[in-house]
């Protein structure tokens, strides 16, 4: 997601808000949830760098509002993270050793996942994001070759990715996690089109989308209103994921979260009170790029 994080060597006290505002502020409450998840005995993933990001920031904040979805959000984030961890590792082990994280933010998958030999992880985000992040990860050795790429995803970011060594002739595993719903529909179209043009046959994609069919439900509407009120509206919704991605050259599939034992276990306390929560908000999509783009 677009983020604006300052980089300096002053003390935490001298940076009372770290210059975070708008969408950028969501990075820290997200990473706080990752740190909390990592401390659980039944954690679905472990992010040892999350606590270091928090220690370097002046304030982590919290998700806006106090509706039903906000109560589920930490568990949703845990399931989402585990799902895309498995998806990316599966793609890499199947031969997609070129991984691109669009709007990487404070993602640490390059460090914490057990990547196969020869994997390269490209992390695209704004220069200020990388400046903040590099200060924290310095001294830590990634498990894959890691290449930060400074670029604005709402502009033409392709040249920066190519200049960083990305090879469009090789199959790629793309990830759009916590990103697309912050962008205007035309910006999403441009970003997805650019990724498609750079995708060799066999490339894969993972994306998190907001279910347009349930955006007005009592479960989701208060969350969207809280986000809009905090200056971070979700403006891109999707009603037909398979059709939408198919029109753009991807063979897509919506995840059945209740077919995943770890998701069933984690959502169990919520499902009795909120039946259908696994489909009534965000949708997790995986897709493949067949030969000919269709």
N, C-alpha and C positions, 0 to 999 in steps of 0.2 A: 504494500500500500504506500502511497506517497507519504514521506515522513521528512521532518525538518529538525534534525538533531544537531546542536552546535558541537564544535570540537574546540576545546581549549585545555590548558593544563592548570586552571585555577581550582581551588578547593570546592568541595560539594557545597559548602556554606555560601560561597560566592556565586553559586548558580542556583538561585532559589527555585526556579521552575525549569531549568535546563532549556529554556527557549521553546518548550513544547507547546504547541497549540493545534487545534483542529485535529485532523486525522492522525497526525504524528503522535499525539498523546496516547492513542490506543496502543502503541507499541509497548509502553511500559506496564499498563495494566494487563496486557496479554502475557508479557514475560513474567510478571508477578504470579500469574496463574500457573505458568510453566514451572516456576520455582516451587510453588506449593505442591503441585503434582509430583514433582521429583522427590519430595519428602515423604510421600505416602508409602505405606508398606505394600499396597497393591497398585503401585504406579504403572501406568500404561507406557511410560517412557521416562527416561532420565536425562535431564538437561543440566549438567553441573555448572555451566556458564551463566545460567539464568540469574543466580544469586549475585554474581559479579556485576552483571548489568544493573541490577537494582542498587547495589552498593555504590555504584558510580553516578547514579541519578539522584536528583534532589527530591523527587516525589514520584511515586508510581501511580497514584490516583486509583480510580475504580471505575467499572462500567457505569454509565449513567442510568438513573432510574432504579426501580426496585420491583419490577413486574415478575411474572412467572418465568419468563425466559431467562431473565438475569439470574434467577436461582439455579437454573440448569446449566448456565454458561460454563462454569469451570469443568463440569463433566463433559459437556459438548466439546470443549477445546481439547480435552484429553483424548477423546475418541477420534476427533478429526486429526489430531497430530499423529496418533498411532496408525490410523488408516493410511495417511499419506506417507508415513515412514515405510510401511510395508509395500505400498505401491511403488515408491521410488526404488527401494532395494530390489524388488522383483524385476523392475524394468532394467536396472543396471546389471543384475545377474543374468538377464536374458540377452545382454549385449549392448544395451543403451548406456554406454559408459560416459556419455556427455549429458550432464544434468544442468538445467537452467532454472533457477529460482527467480521468478519475476516478482519484483517488489519484495526482495528477500528480508528487508528490515533486520531484526535481531535474530533471525533464524540461525541455528547452530548445527544443522544436520551435517555439514561438512566435517564437523568434529566428533559428533556423538554417534553416528551410524557406522556400521561395519561394512564399509564399501568394498566391492571387489577391486583387485589391483587394476590400475589403469583408469579409474574413474576420475573425471574432472568435474567439479561443481562450479558453475558460473553464478555469481550472486549479483543481480541487477538492482540498483537502487540509487538514490540521489547522493551526490558527493558528501554532503553533511552527514548522512547516515553512515557511510563507510568510515568517515573520519572518527565519529563516536565509537563505532564498533571496533575499529582496528586498535584503538587504545585499550579495549578490554581483552581482545583475543590475543594480543601480543604475548609471545612466550608460550602459547599453546600450539601444539602440533595437530593439524587436521588429519583426518583419516583418509581423505582424498585430496587430490590436487585442487586447491581452492583459488578461484580467480574472481576478485571483486571487480565489478564493472560499474563505473559511475555513469548514470544515464537517467533521464526523466522519461518514464514510461508513457507519458502523455505527449511526448514528442517523438522524433525519429531516433529510436535507440538501437536500430539494427547495425549501423556502422560501428558504434562503440563495441557491440558484442563481437562483431567480426574482427575488429582490430585487436581484441583481447585474445584471439586464437580460436574462436568458435568455428567449427567446420560444418557448413550446412549439408555436406554430402554424407555425413555420419548420422545415424539415427539418434534422436535426442529424447530425453525425458524432461518435459516441461512441467512446472508447477505454478499454479495461480491460487495461492492459499490466502484467504483473508484480504483479497485485493479487489476483485472485479466489481463487487457491489458498491464500492466507493466511487466508481467511475461513471461518467455519463455514457449512455448507450452508444453514442458515436465513438467515444474513446475506447470502449470495449471492442467494438467492431474493428477499429484500426489495430489494436494490440493483437487480437486473435488472428487477424489477417496477416500481420507481420510474422507472427510465430509460425503460421501455416506455410508461408513462403519460404521459411528457413528450415522446414521439417522434411527430412528425407523419409521415404517409405519405411514403416516400422517404428517411427517416432511415437511416443506416448505423451499423454497430457493428463494432469490431475487438476481439478478446479472445484472451488466451493462457490455455490450459487444460492441466491435467495429464491425460495419457492413463491412465485407470484400468486399462485392460487390461494395461498394462505396468508398473504401479507396483511389482510384486514381481519384476521382472526383475533380473538381475545388473547391468545398466547403471544402473537407476534406484534400486533399493532402498538401496544405500549412500549415495546422495545424500539420500534422504528421512530416513534414520537420522541422518546428519550434521546436517541441518537441525533435526530434533527435538532432538538433543543440544545444539544451540546455542541452543535456546529459540525457534526460528522455524519451527515445523512447517508443512508444507503439508497442509491438512486437507480440501480440496475437490478431488475427482477427477471426471472425466467420461469415460464410456464411449461414449456415443452423442451426439456434439455436434449433429448435424443434428436429431435427435429432441428433444433437451433444449431447444435454442434455439427449435425450431419450436413446442413446447408453450407457449412464452412469447411467441409472436407475431412471431418473427424467422425469415426464410428464410435459413438458414445454409449455409455451405460451408467445408469444411476445406481449407486450402491444400495443394497438391501442391508441396512445396518443391523436388523434383527437376525440376520444370518451370521453375524459375527459374534462369537461367544463373549469376547471382552466388552463389546458394546451392550449386549443384553445384560451382562452382569453390572456394568456401570450405570445403565439407565433404569435398572429394576426399581430403585426407590422412587423414581419419578413417574414411571409409566402408569402406576395405579392412579395417581392424581392427575396426570396429563396424558391421557391416551392419545397415541398418534404423534407424540412429540418428535419421533425420529424422522417424520416426513413433513411436519408442519412449520418448519422454519428453513434451515439451510439444507441444501442438497449437495451431496458429494458425488462428483462426476469423474469417471475415468474414461479415457478415449484413446484410440489408436489411429494412426495415419496410414491408411492402406495405399497400395500402389495406385497412382493416378489421382490421389487425393479424395477418393470416394470409397 
